[in-house]
Amino acid sequence: ICLNIPWNKADMSGIIFLYLLSMVEYYRKIS
């Protein structure tokens, strides 16, 4: 992944959404 792209807010919110979704899946598996 190349990190020196100019992120816009839509990209950041999408990344944060996917991150939170993966965290929810992780906690669901360990519980």
C-alpha positions in Angstrom: 0.0 0.0 0.0 1.4 3.4 -1.0 0.9 5.8 1.9 1.8 9.1 0.1 -1.5 9.4 -1.7 -3.5 12.5 -0.9 -6.4 10.9 1.1 -9.8 12.5 0.9 -12.4 12.2 3.6 -14.4 9.6 1.8 -11.3 7.3 1.6 -10.5 7.8 5.3 -14.0 7.1 6.5 -14.1 4.0 4.3 -10.9 2.8 5.8 -12.0 3.5 9.4 -15.3 1.7 8.7 -13.5 -1.4 7.4 -11.2 -1.2 10.4 -14.0 -1.0 12.9 -15.8 -3.8 11.1 -12.8 -6.1 11.3 -12.4 -5.3 15.0 -16.1 -6.3 15.6 -15.5 -9.6 13.8 -12.3 -10.2 15.9 -14.1 -9.6 19.2 -17.0 -11.7 18.1 -14.6 -14.6 17.4 -12.8 -14.5 20.8 -15.9 -14.1 22.9 
